[in-house]
Amino acid sequence: MDNSSGVGVLDKAALVLSALESGPATLAGLVAATGLARPTAHRLAVALEHHRMVARDMQGRFILGPRLAELAAAAGEDRLLATAGPVLTHLRDVTGESAQLYRRQGDMRICVAAAERLSGLRDTVPVGSTLTMKAGSSAQILMAWEEPERLHRGLQGARFTATALSGVRRRGWSQSIGEREPGVASVSAPVRGPSNRVVAAVSVSGPIERLSRHPGRMHAQAVIDAAQRLSEALRRSA
């Protein structure tokens, strides 16, 4: 099959990126993998490095750069948000509580989509709200599967413990009772991307009077189902 687009420099740049998909490569390795002339391979790799699509490891070998991860995350977020509306609306209707979708951004979490309870007392989290990663059931979800070093750092000053997060990983869902805000309870579950990494948390939240002090008993299954629907949508579109 002809893989040429008719734009030679782009085709060659794509060859370089594809060669790096399997791991770090020296210039000689790039030449061998791509069939490009040594000066051409070097020129393209350095140009891609300028645009952060290629980087260097500690040994000076070429590797895929951080810009590719940023673009992939943006594409994943678009797919996630396109699917989130109807899933959160269904979750709200099934549970009778406000539903939210959170993503981690640095040391905070952001509400990227929501479906509010239509009447009565409710927990309102506007889209775009930035909340702490130190408290709340969705913070537990976004923290629980982190790398050990980041997990240890994130637990400093948190309202939950490493033991609690171990339980979250075992159950596959989390709950909080007055952890983020007095009088508010919530239940969350993880949304996973195509690589099985946790990319978001789906939550329902409302007053403790309705959700009780064991909100997971009432709503964990519905929240897990919603998270799985979003995870499946991300896998299908990958």
N, CA and C of each residue as an Amber inpcrd file, in Angstrom:
protein
   714
   0.8340000  -1.1880000   0.0000000   0.0000000   0.0000000   0.0000000
   0.8740000   1.2450000   0.0000000   0.5230000   2.2560000  -0.7930000
   1.2990000   3.4880000  -0.8790000   0.9510000   4.3810000   0.2970000
   1.9560000   4.6570000   1.1550000   1.7280000   5.5020000   2.3260000
   2.0560000   6.9590000   2.0570000   2.3170000   7.3090000   0.8010000
   2.6800000   8.6790000   0.4660000   1.4450000   9.5740000   0.4200000
   1.5590000  10.7510000   1.0460000   0.4770000  11.7380000   0.9940000
   0.6630000  12.6990000  -0.1650000   1.8390000  12.6390000  -0.7830000
   2.1600000  13.5930000  -1.8340000   2.9190000  14.7990000  -1.2990000
   3.0460000  14.9070000   0.0240000   3.8230000  15.9900000   0.6510000
   5.0320000  15.3310000   1.3120000   6.1200000  15.3050000   0.5810000
   7.2820000  14.5060000   0.9540000   7.8200000  14.7670000   2.3420000
   7.9440000  16.0490000   2.7360000   8.5500000  16.3600000   4.0320000
   7.6700000  15.8590000   5.1790000   6.3460000  15.8990000   4.9990000
   5.4450000  15.3850000   6.0410000   5.5150000  13.8650000   6.1200000
   5.6110000  13.2300000   4.9680000   5.7290000  11.7710000   4.9540000
   6.9930000  11.3300000   5.6880000   8.0770000  12.0660000   5.4740000
   9.3460000  11.7040000   6.1270000   9.2850000  11.9820000   7.6360000
   8.6480000  13.0840000   8.0080000   8.4910000  13.3910000   9.4350000
   7.6480000  12.3120000  10.1150000   6.6060000  11.8430000   9.4160000
   5.7560000  10.7770000   9.9550000   6.5540000   9.4920000  10.1300000
   7.4790000   9.2190000   9.2050000   8.3490000   8.0460000   9.3360000
   9.1850000   8.1210000  10.6120000   9.7300000   9.3140000  10.8920000
  10.5520000   9.5060000  12.0930000   9.7230000   9.2560000  13.3520000
   8.5180000   9.8390000  13.4150000   7.6560000   9.6700000  14.5880000
   7.2460000   8.2040000  14.7610000   6.9320000   7.5510000  13.6530000
   6.5460000   6.1330000  13.7200000   7.6980000   5.2770000  14.2140000
   8.9200000   5.6070000  13.7930000  10.0920000   4.8500000  14.2340000
  10.2990000   4.9860000  15.7380000   9.9590000   6.1750000  16.2920000
  10.1610000   6.4070000  17.7220000   9.0480000   5.8080000  18.5740000
   7.9750000   5.3630000  17.9290000   6.8580000   4.7700000  18.6680000
   7.3000000   3.5320000  19.4530000   8.2870000   2.8250000  18.9320000
   8.7340000   1.5950000  19.5900000   9.7920000   1.8470000  20.6550000
  10.2080000   3.1140000  20.8290000  11.1670000   3.4170000  21.8950000
  12.2730000   4.3480000  21.4410000  13.1990000   4.6980000  22.3530000
  14.2830000   5.6230000  22.0430000  15.1530000   5.1230000  20.8900000
  15.6970000   6.0640000  20.1200000  16.5520000   5.6870000  18.9890000
  17.6870000   6.7000000  18.8300000  18.8670000   6.1840000  18.5330000
  19.9800000   7.0530000  18.1450000  19.7440000   7.5140000  16.7090000
  20.5760000   8.4200000  16.2370000  20.4460000   8.8530000  14.8420000
  20.6470000   7.6700000  13.9040000  21.6310000   6.8220000  14.2180000
  21.8670000   5.6310000  13.3850000  20.6390000   4.7230000  13.3890000
  19.9820000   4.6120000  14.5490000  18.7780000   3.8000000  14.6480000
  17.6410000   4.3710000  13.8170000  17.5080000   5.6990000  13.8190000
  16.4830000   6.3420000  12.9980000  16.7330000   6.0920000  11.5120000
  17.9840000   6.2110000  11.1100000  18.3450000   5.9840000   9.6980000
  17.9750000   4.5500000   9.2980000  18.3220000   3.5960000  10.1650000
  18.0340000   2.1890000   9.8650000  16.5240000   1.9250000   9.8140000
  15.7780000   2.5490000  10.7300000  14.3400000   2.2770000  10.8160000
  13.5400000   2.9590000   9.7080000  14.0020000   4.1140000   9.2640000
  13.2250000   4.9040000   8.2930000  13.7040000   4.7470000   6.8520000
  14.9820000   4.3820000   6.6930000  15.5430000   4.3370000   5.3460000
  15.8960000   5.7120000   4.8050000  15.7980000   6.7240000   5.6480000
  16.1470000   8.0850000   5.2200000  17.6600000   8.2730000   5.2360000
  18.1300000   9.1980000   4.4150000  19.5500000   9.5520000   4.4440000
  19.8820000  10.1590000   5.8040000  21.0720000   9.9410000   6.2850000
  21.4660000  10.4120000   7.6210000  21.2310000  11.9160000   7.8090000
  21.6690000  12.7840000   6.8560000  21.4360000  14.2310000   7.0430000
  19.9390000  14.5740000   7.1070000  19.1340000  13.8770000   6.3050000
  17.6840000  14.1290000   6.2910000  17.0560000  13.7200000   7.6190000
  17.4050000  12.5300000   8.1110000  16.8660000  12.0490000   9.3840000
  17.2360000  13.0040000  10.5180000  18.4790000  13.4620000  10.5040000
  18.9380000  14.3840000  11.5520000  18.1870000  15.7120000  11.4710000
  18.0590000  16.2580000  10.2850000  17.3870000  17.5510000  10.0930000
  15.9300000  17.4800000  10.5640000  15.2470000  16.4050000  10.1950000
  13.8430000  16.2540000  10.5780000  13.6840000  16.0590000  12.0890000
  14.5400000  15.2260000  12.6700000  14.4460000  14.9680000  14.1120000
  14.6760000  16.2450000  14.9110000  15.6500000  17.0420000  14.4910000
  15.9380000  18.3020000  15.1920000  14.7870000  19.3050000  15.0090000
  14.2150000  19.3430000  13.8010000  13.0700000  20.2320000  13.5660000
  11.8680000  19.8130000  14.4060000  11.6140000  18.5030000  14.4950000
  10.5100000  18.0080000  15.3240000  10.7880000  18.2710000  16.8070000
  12.0580000  18.2360000  17.1950000  12.4340000  18.5510000  18.5780000
  12.1120000  20.0160000  18.8880000  12.3310000  20.8990000  17.9110000
  12.0080000  22.3250000  18.0840000  10.5260000  22.5150000  18.3920000
   9.6930000  21.6940000  17.7690000   8.2350000  21.7880000  17.9770000
   7.7510000  20.8930000  19.1100000   8.6960000  20.3050000  19.8840000
   8.4050000  19.4680000  21.0600000   7.6830000  18.1730000  20.6970000
   7.7200000  17.7960000  19.4190000   7.1470000  16.5100000  19.0180000
   8.1680000  15.3900000  19.1820000   9.4210000  15.7720000  19.2660000
  10.5180000  14.8520000  19.5680000  11.3110000  15.4740000  20.7090000
  11.8820000  14.6270000  21.5840000  12.7260000  15.1020000  22.6800000
  13.9460000  14.1820000  22.7680000  14.7970000  14.3980000  23.7570000
  15.9680000  13.5290000  23.9840000  15.8950000  12.9440000  25.3870000
  16.3650000  11.6930000  25.5190000  16.4410000  11.0980000  26.8560000
  17.8090000  11.4140000  27.4580000  18.0810000  10.8450000  28.6340000
  19.3230000  11.1570000  29.3480000  20.5670000  10.7150000  28.5760000
  20.3930000   9.7420000  27.6800000  21.5330000   9.2730000  26.8710000
  21.6550000  10.0490000  25.5470000  20.7890000  11.0200000  25.3440000
  20.8380000  11.8130000  24.1220000  20.0980000  11.1800000  22.9530000
  19.4010000  10.0580000  23.2050000  18.6490000   9.4090000  22.1330000
  17.3500000  10.1630000  21.8750000  16.8530000  10.0440000  20.6630000
  15.5920000  10.6730000  20.3050000  14.4280000   9.8640000  20.8740000
  13.4210000  10.5630000  21.4250000  12.2000000   9.9380000  21.9310000
  11.0080000  10.7930000  21.5120000   9.8120000  10.2450000  21.6190000
   8.6140000  11.0340000  21.3360000   8.5020000  12.1610000  22.3580000
   8.0940000  13.3450000  21.8870000   8.1020000  14.5350000  22.7290000
   6.7840000  14.8210000  23.4280000   6.8050000  15.7490000  24.3890000
   5.6350000  16.0450000  25.2170000   4.4610000  16.6550000  24.4560000
   4.7400000  17.2930000  23.3230000   3.6430000  17.9190000  22.5780000
   2.6490000  16.8650000  22.0890000   3.1280000  15.6640000  21.7750000
   2.2340000  14.5970000  21.3040000   1.2710000  14.1780000  22.4100000
   1.7650000  14.1110000  23.6450000   0.8940000  13.7620000  24.7720000
  -0.1560000  14.8440000  24.9940000   0.2430000  16.1080000  24.8230000
  -0.7010000  17.2180000  24.9910000  -1.8040000  17.1510000  23.9420000
  -1.4250000  16.8710000  22.7070000  -2.4150000  16.7630000  21.6320000
  -3.3410000  15.5720000  21.8610000  -2.7720000  14.4570000  22.3160000
  -3.5840000  13.2630000  22.5790000  -4.5860000  13.5280000  23.7030000
  -4.1330000  14.2440000  24.7470000  -5.0300000  14.5680000  25.8580000
  -6.1690000  15.4650000  25.3950000  -5.8420000  16.4390000  24.5310000
  -6.8820000  17.3420000  24.0110000  -7.8900000  16.5760000  23.1710000
  -7.4050000  15.6520000  22.3500000  -8.3210000  14.8440000  21.5300000
  -9.1930000  13.9630000  22.4170000  -8.5820000  13.3890000  23.4580000
  -9.3340000  12.5530000  24.3850000 -10.3870000  13.3460000  25.1260000
 -10.0510000  14.5810000  25.5100000 -11.0120000  15.4210000  26.2230000
 -12.2000000  15.7520000  25.3330000 -11.9420000  16.0500000  24.0580000
 -13.0340000  16.3310000  23.1260000 -13.9830000  15.1390000  23.0310000
 -13.4330000  13.9290000  22.9030000 -14.2620000  12.7270000  22.8080000
 -15.0310000  12.4940000  24.0970000 -14.3550000  12.7490000  25.2080000
 -14.9830000  12.5610000  26.5100000 -16.1570000  13.5240000  26.6880000
 -15.9400000  14.7820000  26.3600000 -16.9900000  15.7820000  26.5380000
 -18.1520000  15.5560000  25.5780000 -17.8530000  15.0700000  24.3780000
 -18.9240000  14.8010000  23.4090000 -19.8660000  13.7180000  23.9160000
 -19.3390000  12.7840000  24.6850000 -20.1410000  11.6640000  25.2030000
 -20.7510000  11.9710000  26.5620000 -20.1300000  12.9000000  27.2940000
 -20.4740000  13.0930000  28.7030000 -21.9090000  13.5660000  28.9260000
 -22.4080000  14.4710000  28.0760000 -23.7220000  15.0780000  28.2940000
 -24.8360000  14.0690000  28.5300000 -25.0990000  13.1940000  27.5540000
 -26.1760000  12.2230000  27.7390000 -25.9270000  11.2210000  28.8680000
 -24.6740000  10.8540000  29.0810000 -24.3650000   9.8900000  30.1590000
 -24.6490000  10.5150000  31.5280000 -24.2350000  11.7710000  31.7210000
 -24.4780000  12.4420000  33.0000000 -25.9680000  12.7210000  33.2090000
 -26.6620000  13.0630000  32.1270000 -28.1020000  13.2930000  32.2350000
 -28.8190000  12.0230000  32.6700000 -28.4280000  10.8970000  32.0830000
 -29.0190000   9.6090000  32.4650000 -28.7060000   9.2800000  33.9220000
 -27.4500000   9.5350000  34.3360000 -27.0500000   9.2610000  35.7150000
 -27.8610000  10.1210000  36.6850000 -28.0430000  11.3910000  36.3470000
 -28.8690000  12.2670000  37.1820000 -30.2980000  11.7370000  37.2890000
 -30.8420000  11.3150000  36.1610000 -32.2310000  10.8420000  36.1590000
 -32.3970000   9.5440000  36.9470000 -31.3990000   8.6750000  36.8760000
 -31.4610000   7.3840000  37.5790000 -31.3190000   7.5730000  39.0910000
 -30.4220000   8.4780000  39.4980000 -30.1340000   8.6500000  40.9280000
 -30.9660000   9.7610000  41.5720000 -31.4480000  10.6960000  40.7610000
 -32.1590000  11.8520000  41.3070000 -31.2370000  12.8830000  41.9210000
 -29.9000000  12.7570000  41.6530000 -28.9210000  13.6890000  42.2150000
 -28.0990000  14.3450000  41.1030000 -27.4660000  15.4610000  41.4410000
 -26.5900000  16.1380000  40.4850000 -25.4120000  15.2340000  40.1220000
 -25.0500000  15.2350000  38.8380000 -23.9410000  14.3960000  38.3530000
 -22.8570000  15.2900000  37.7580000 -21.6050000  14.9200000  37.9870000
 -20.4810000  15.7110000  37.4770000 -19.3910000  14.8150000  36.8830000
 -18.5790000  15.4230000  36.0370000 -17.3930000  14.7700000  35.4840000
 -16.1990000  15.6550000  35.7990000 -15.1800000  15.0690000  36.4410000
 -13.9880000  15.8240000  36.8340000 -12.7470000  15.2810000  36.1250000
 -11.8440000  16.2060000  35.8040000 -10.5180000  15.8320000  35.3240000
  -9.4760000  16.5070000  36.1940000  -8.3440000  15.8330000  36.3440000
  -7.2590000  16.4200000  37.1320000  -6.4820000  17.4150000  36.2850000
  -6.1010000  18.5250000  36.9140000  -5.2070000  19.4850000  36.2610000
  -4.2170000  19.9530000  37.3120000  -3.0140000  19.4020000  37.2670000
  -1.9980000  19.7250000  38.2680000  -2.4360000  19.2590000  39.6380000
  -2.4520000  20.1850000  40.5940000  -2.8320000  19.8510000  41.9610000
  -4.3030000  20.1410000  42.2470000  -5.0820000  20.3690000  41.2040000
  -6.5110000  20.6450000  41.3600000  -7.3080000  19.7070000  40.4610000
  -8.6350000  19.7270000  40.6350000  -9.5140000  19.0090000  39.7140000
 -10.5480000  19.9930000  39.1960000 -10.9460000  19.7830000  37.9550000
 -11.8670000  20.7100000  37.3070000 -13.1370000  19.9740000  36.9090000
 -14.2870000  20.5930000  37.1690000 -15.5640000  20.0610000  36.7010000
 -15.6920000  20.4130000  35.2210000 -15.6240000  19.4020000  34.3550000
 -15.6430000  19.6540000  32.9070000 -17.0200000  19.4220000  32.2880000
 -17.9260000  18.7970000  33.0380000 -19.2980000  18.5830000  32.5570000
 -20.1750000  18.2990000  33.7740000 -21.4660000  18.6550000  33.6660000
 -22.3730000  18.4350000  34.8020000 -23.8120000  18.3470000  34.3230000
 -24.6350000  17.6550000  35.0970000 -26.0840000  17.6130000  34.8920000
 -26.7120000  17.8370000  36.2610000 -27.3300000  18.9990000  36.4440000
 -27.8490000  19.3790000  37.7550000 -29.2140000  18.7520000  38.0340000
 -29.4420000  18.4110000  39.2850000 -30.7760000  18.0260000  39.7470000
 -31.7180000  19.1940000  39.4410000 -32.9060000  18.8970000  38.9520000
 -33.7720000  19.9400000  38.4070000 -34.4870000  20.7550000  39.4740000
 -34.7020000  20.1830000  40.6580000 -35.4230000  20.9210000  41.6900000
 -35.0030000  20.4590000  43.0660000 -35.3840000  21.2380000  44.0770000
 -35.0830000  20.8590000  45.4460000 -33.6470000  21.1390000  45.8280000
 -33.2880000  20.7540000  47.0460000 -31.9460000  20.9500000  47.5650000
 -30.9580000  20.1190000  46.7500000 -29.8820000  20.7480000  46.2780000
 -28.9130000  20.0230000  45.4540000 -27.5160000  20.5860000  45.6460000
 -26.5340000  19.7860000  45.2620000 -25.1390000  20.2230000  45.2870000
 -24.8010000  20.7160000  43.8890000 -24.6530000  22.0270000  43.7400000
 -24.3870000  22.6190000  42.4270000 -22.8920000  22.8760000  42.2620000
 -22.3030000  22.2490000  41.2460000 -20.8930000  22.4820000  40.9070000
 -20.8600000  22.9690000  39.4630000 -20.7260000  24.2780000  39.2380000
 -20.7410000  24.7910000  37.8700000 -19.5750000  24.2450000  37.0340000
 -19.8320000  24.0330000  35.7440000 -18.7600000  23.6140000  34.8310000
 -17.6630000  24.6760000  34.8490000 -16.4260000  24.2140000  34.9430000
 -15.2880000  25.1390000  35.0310000 -14.8060000  25.3560000  36.4490000
 -15.5860000  24.8820000  37.4380000 -15.1770000  25.0310000  38.8440000
 -13.8880000  24.2640000  39.1120000 -12.9940000  24.8770000  39.8720000
 -11.7390000  24.2420000  40.2720000 -11.8340000  23.8680000  41.7380000
 -11.6490000  22.5930000  42.0290000 -11.7760000  22.0970000  43.3960000
 -10.4870000  21.4170000  43.8450000 -10.3810000  21.2230000  45.1330000
  -9.1740000  20.6300000  45.7200000  -9.0220000  19.1490000  45.3590000
  -7.7710000  18.7080000  45.3350000  -7.4660000  17.2760000  45.1940000
  -7.2560000  16.6350000  46.5680000  -7.5030000  17.3900000  47.6320000
  -7.2450000  16.9000000  48.9870000  -8.4930000  16.3480000  49.6680000
  -9.6710000  16.4930000  49.0350000 -10.9090000  16.0410000  49.6580000
 -11.9600000  15.7700000  48.5940000 -12.8940000  14.8700000  48.9090000
 -13.9790000  14.5560000  47.9950000 -13.7790000  13.2240000  47.3050000
 -14.9030000  12.5650000  46.9540000 -14.8080000  11.2230000  46.3700000
 -14.1370000  11.2340000  44.9960000 -14.3550000  12.2640000  44.1900000
 -13.7040000  12.2790000  42.8690000 -12.2030000  12.5280000  42.9980000
 -11.7950000  13.3050000  44.0030000 -10.3610000  13.4770000  44.2570000
  -9.7300000  12.1330000  44.6160000 -10.4410000  11.3230000  45.4120000
  -9.9410000   9.9910000  45.7510000  -9.7300000   9.1490000  44.4940000
 -10.6940000   9.2100000  43.5740000 -10.5880000   8.4300000  42.3270000
  -9.4080000   8.9020000  41.4970000  -9.2620000  10.2160000  41.3440000
  -8.1900000  10.7620000  40.5030000  -6.8140000  10.5500000  41.1300000
  -6.7760000  10.2940000  42.4400000  -5.5130000  10.0640000  43.1370000
  -5.1660000   8.5810000  43.2590000  -6.1740000   7.7200000  43.3930000
  -5.9600000   6.3330000  43.8230000  -5.0220000   5.5400000  42.9240000
  -5.0550000   5.7730000  41.6160000  -4.2440000   4.9730000  40.6900000
  -2.9940000   5.7160000  40.2140000  -2.6050000   6.7750000  40.9220000
  -1.4150000   7.5270000  40.5420000  -0.1380000   6.7250000  40.8150000
   0.9550000   7.1680000  40.1990000   2.2620000   6.5730000  40.4910000
   2.5840000   6.7750000  41.9730000   3.3180000   5.8210000  42.5940000
   3.5630000   5.8790000  44.0400000   4.1010000   7.2220000  44.5450000
   5.0550000   7.8050000  43.8130000   5.6610000   9.0560000  44.2780000
   4.6320000  10.1980000  44.2740000   3.8510000  10.2790000  43.1970000
   2.8400000  11.3320000  43.1010000   1.7100000  11.0880000  44.1130000
   1.4090000   9.8310000  44.3420000   0.3900000   9.4610000  45.3300000
   0.8270000   9.8880000  46.7310000   2.0560000   9.5930000  47.0760000
   2.5980000   9.9560000  48.3920000   2.5560000  11.4660000  48.5880000
   2.9580000  12.1970000  47.5370000   2.9620000  13.6670000  47.5960000
   1.5320000  14.1980000  47.7460000   0.6100000  13.5980000  47.0050000
  -0.7710000  14.0600000  47.0120000  -1.4900000  13.8060000  48.3290000
  -1.0400000  12.8120000  49.0830000  -1.6880000  12.4720000  50.3520000
  -1.3190000  13.4410000  51.4790000  -0.2750000  14.2420000  51.2650000
   0.1220000  15.1900000  52.3050000  -0.9610000  16.2620000  52.4610000
  -1.5540000  16.3050000  53.6380000  -2.6020000  17.2790000  53.9050000
  -3.9790000  16.8710000  53.4230000  -4.1060000  15.6510000  52.8890000
  -5.4000000  15.2020000  52.3520000  -6.3240000  14.7480000  53.4710000
  -7.6360000  14.7870000  53.2080000  -8.6470000  14.3520000  54.1780000
  -8.8390000  12.8310000  54.1340000  -8.1740000  12.1630000  53.1810000
  -8.2500000  10.6990000  53.0830000  -6.8530000  10.1130000  53.2010000
  -6.7790000   8.8170000  53.4550000  -5.5010000   8.1620000  53.7290000
  -5.1320000   7.1660000  52.6260000  -3.8950000   6.6730000  52.6830000
  -3.4480000   5.6430000  51.7440000  -4.2950000   4.3810000  51.8960000
  -4.6840000   4.0550000  53.1270000  -5.5330000   2.8840000  53.3740000
  -6.8910000   3.0540000  52.6970000  -7.4440000   4.2590000  52.7910000
  -8.7340000   4.5330000  52.1370000  -8.6130000   4.3670000  50.6180000
  -7.5140000   4.8400000  50.0470000  -7.3310000   4.7280000  48.5940000
  -7.1110000   3.2800000  48.1680000  -6.5070000   2.4930000  49.0420000
  -6.3670000   1.0570000  48.7600000  -7.7490000   0.4170000  48.6530000
  -8.6520000   0.8170000  49.5320000 -10.0290000   0.3290000  49.4750000
 -10.7410000   0.7810000  48.2100000 -10.4640000   2.0040000  47.7740000
 -11.0470000   2.5310000  46.5250000 -10.6050000   1.6750000  45.3420000
  -9.3190000   1.3530000  45.2830000  -8.8000000   0.5290000  44.1800000
  -9.4300000  -0.8600000  44.1980000  -9.6440000  -1.3970000  45.3850000
 -10.2160000  -2.7370000  45.5120000 -11.6940000  -2.7550000  45.0850000
 -12.4470000  -1.7510000  45.5090000 -13.8880000  -1.6870000  45.2100000
 -14.1710000  -1.1840000  43.7980000 -13.3330000  -0.2270000  43.3410000
 -13.5750000   0.3950000  42.0440000 -14.4800000   1.6160000  42.1220000
 -14.7560000   2.1080000  43.3290000 -15.5340000   3.3390000  43.5040000
 -15.1560000   3.9600000  44.8460000 -15.5500000   5.2160000  45.0440000
 -15.2380000   5.9250000  46.2860000 -16.4720000   6.6690000  46.7750000
 -16.4530000   7.0280000  48.0500000 -17.5260000   7.8450000  48.5960000
 -16.9260000   8.8490000  49.5770000 -17.6160000   9.9410000  49.7720000
 -17.2020000  10.8860000  50.8090000 -18.4410000  11.4280000  51.4940000
 -18.3130000  11.6940000  52.7820000 -19.4210000  12.2060000  53.5900000
 -18.9180000  13.4470000  54.3160000 -19.3080000  14.6150000  53.8390000
 -18.8770000  15.8650000  54.4520000 -17.3870000  16.1140000  54.3440000
 -16.7230000  15.4860000  53.3880000 -15.2590000  15.5910000  53.2770000
 -14.8450000  16.9000000  52.6090000 -15.4920000  17.2160000  51.4890000
 -15.1780000  18.4600000  50.7700000 -15.9730000  19.6270000  51.3370000
 -17.2240000  19.3780000  51.6710000 -18.1240000  20.4270000  52.1460000
 -19.0810000  19.8310000  53.1770000 -19.2500000  20.4820000  54.3310000
 -20.1560000  19.9410000  55.3610000 -21.5690000  19.7360000  54.8050000
 -22.1570000  18.6020000  55.1340000 -23.5310000  18.3340000  54.7200000
 -23.6850000  17.7350000  53.3380000 -22.5700000  17.5860000  52.6080000
 -22.6280000  17.0490000  51.2380000 -21.9720000  15.6690000  51.1900000
 -22.6460000  14.7270000  50.5360000 -22.0850000  13.3870000  50.3150000
 -21.9410000  13.1570000  48.8130000 -21.0450000  12.2560000  48.4330000
 -20.8540000  11.9750000  47.0050000 -20.3230000  10.5700000  46.7930000
 -20.5030000  10.0800000  45.5690000 -19.9940000   8.7720000  45.1380000
 -19.3480000   8.9720000  43.7770000 -18.1670000   8.3710000  43.5540000
 -17.4460000   8.5400000  42.2850000 -16.8790000   7.2160000  41.7920000
 -16.6190000   7.1690000  40.4860000 -15.9990000   5.9970000  39.8590000
 -15.0800000   6.4730000  38.7340000 -14.0820000   5.6450000  38.3660000
 -13.0830000   6.0770000  37.3810000 -13.5100000   5.8810000  35.9250000
 -13.1530000   6.8530000  35.1000000 -13.2470000   6.7280000  33.6410000
 -11.8460000   6.4260000  33.1390000 -11.7140000   5.3730000  32.3290000
 -10.3910000   4.9500000  31.8600000 -10.2560000   5.1640000  30.3600000
  -9.0670000   5.6280000  29.9520000  -8.7700000   5.8050000  28.5500000
  -8.3860000   4.4880000  27.9010000  -8.0640000   4.5280000  26.6000000
  -7.7310000   3.2930000  25.8670000  -6.5730000   2.5030000  26.4790000
  -5.6390000   3.1950000  27.1530000  -4.4960000   2.5030000  27.7700000
  -4.8270000   2.0060000  29.1740000  -6.0860000   2.1600000  29.6000000
  -6.5800000   1.7520000  30.9190000  -6.1770000   2.7210000  32.0280000
  -5.5710000   3.8380000  31.6640000  -5.2160000   4.8570000  32.6590000
  -6.4660000   5.6450000  33.0520000  -6.5810000   5.9960000  34.3320000
  -7.7160000   6.7950000  34.7990000  -7.5610000   8.2280000  34.2720000
  -8.5470000   8.6790000  33.5040000  -8.4720000  10.0120000  32.8900000
  -9.5010000  10.9820000  33.4610000 -10.4870000  10.4640000  34.1840000
 -11.5310000  11.3260000  34.7340000 -12.2760000  10.5740000  35.8270000
 -13.1170000  11.3060000  36.5450000 -13.9650000  10.7060000  37.5790000
 -15.4000000  11.1670000  37.3700000 -16.3310000  10.2250000  37.4080000
 -17.7680000  10.5270000  37.3480000 -18.2970000  10.5180000  38.7800000
 -19.1300000  11.5040000  39.1090000 -19.6460000  11.6140000  40.4740000
 -21.1300000  11.9330000  40.4970000 -21.7950000  11.5280000  41.5660000
 -23.0840000  12.1120000  41.9480000 -22.9050000  12.6900000  43.3430000
 -23.5650000  13.8180000  43.5970000 -23.4330000  14.4540000  44.9030000
 -24.7460000  15.1000000  45.3090000 -24.9290000  15.2120000  46.6140000
 -26.1420000  15.8150000  47.1390000 -26.0830000  15.8650000  48.6500000
 -27.1540000  16.3310000  49.2770000 -27.1620000  16.4460000  50.7360000
 -27.1330000  15.0830000  51.4230000 -26.4210000  15.0250000  52.5380000
 -26.3230000  13.7780000  53.3050000 -27.7040000  13.2690000  53.7010000
 -28.6430000  14.1910000  53.9340000 -29.9920000  13.7870000  54.3320000
 -30.6130000  12.8240000  53.3220000 -30.2970000  13.0260000  52.0340000
 -30.8520000  12.1360000  51.0010000 -29.9200000  10.9750000  50.6940000
 -28.6200000  11.2530000  50.5960000 -27.6750000  10.2090000  50.1990000
 -27.2990000   9.2920000  51.3640000 -27.5800000   9.7280000  52.5850000
 -27.2710000   8.9970000  53.8150000 -25.7640000   9.0050000  54.0860000
 -25.3760000   8.3700000  55.1710000 -23.9510000   8.2940000  55.5020000
 -23.2800000   7.0950000  54.8290000 -24.0260000   6.3980000  53.9810000
 -23.4700000   5.2880000  53.1820000 -23.9300000   5.4610000  51.7300000
 -23.5100000   6.5680000  51.0970000 -24.0280000   6.8640000  49.7510000
 -23.6590000   5.8190000  48.7010000 -22.5590000   5.1020000  48.9340000
 -22.1510000   4.0790000  47.9780000 -23.1600000   2.9500000  47.8620000
 -23.8140000   2.6270000  48.9700000 -24.8160000   1.5620000  48.9380000
 -25.9590000   1.9210000  47.9920000 -26.2860000   3.2150000  47.9430000
 -27.4050000   3.6740000  47.1230000 -27.0190000   3.8330000  45.6590000
 -25.8320000   4.3960000  45.4090000 -25.5670000   4.8870000  44.0540000
 -24.2860000   4.3660000  43.3870000 -23.5000000   3.5290000  44.0770000
 -22.2260000   3.0940000  43.4810000 -22.4270000   2.4110000  42.1290000
 -23.4020000   1.5160000  42.0310000 -23.5720000   0.7730000  40.7810000
 -23.9420000   1.6850000  39.6210000 -24.8150000   2.6530000  39.8640000
 -25.2100000   3.5840000  38.7940000 -24.0190000   4.4260000  38.3430000
 -23.1920000   4.8460000  39.3000000 -22.0150000   5.6650000  38.9660000
 -20.9860000   4.8270000  38.2020000 -20.7840000   3.5860000  38.6340000
 -19.8620000   2.6770000  37.9290000 -20.3470000   2.4520000  36.4930000
 -21.6320000   2.2340000  36.3200000 -22.1940000   2.0130000  34.9740000
 -21.9400000   3.2210000  34.0770000 -22.1320000   4.4240000  34.6190000
 -21.9010000   5.6460000  33.8390000 -20.4290000   5.7740000  33.4540000
 -19.5430000   5.4820000  34.4110000 -18.1020000   5.5600000  34.1370000
 -17.6990000   4.5440000  33.0650000 -18.2810000   3.3550000  33.1210000
 -17.9610000   2.3310000  32.1190000 -18.4510000   2.7430000  30.7250000
 -19.6190000   3.3890000  30.6560000 -20.1170000   3.8660000  29.3620000
 -19.1650000   4.8880000  28.7500000 -18.6360000   5.7810000  29.5720000
 -17.6870000   6.7830000  29.0780000 -16.3600000   6.1240000  28.6830000
 -15.9160000   5.1600000  29.4810000 -14.6660000   4.4420000  29.1620000
 -14.7910000   3.7030000  27.8300000 -15.9430000   3.0530000  27.6200000
 -16.1770000   2.3320000  26.3580000 -16.1990000   3.2880000  25.1810000
 -16.7730000   4.4700000  25.3550000 -16.8040000   5.4630000  24.2800000
 -15.3990000   5.9090000  23.9020000 -14.5300000   6.0760000  24.8960000
 -13.1490000   6.4710000  24.6240000 -12.3950000   5.3580000  23.9040000
 -12.6490000   4.1090000  24.2930000 -11.9700000   2.9820000  23.6270000
 -12.4350000   2.8440000  22.1700000 -13.7250000   3.0290000  21.9420000
 -14.2570000   2.9030000  20.5670000 -13.6960000   3.9600000  19.6300000
 -13.4390000   5.1470000  20.1800000 -12.9970000   6.2480000  19.3130000
 -11.4830000   6.3640000  19.2410000 -10.7720000   5.4520000  19.9370000
  -9.3080000   5.5280000  19.9410000  -8.7500000   5.0800000  18.5970000
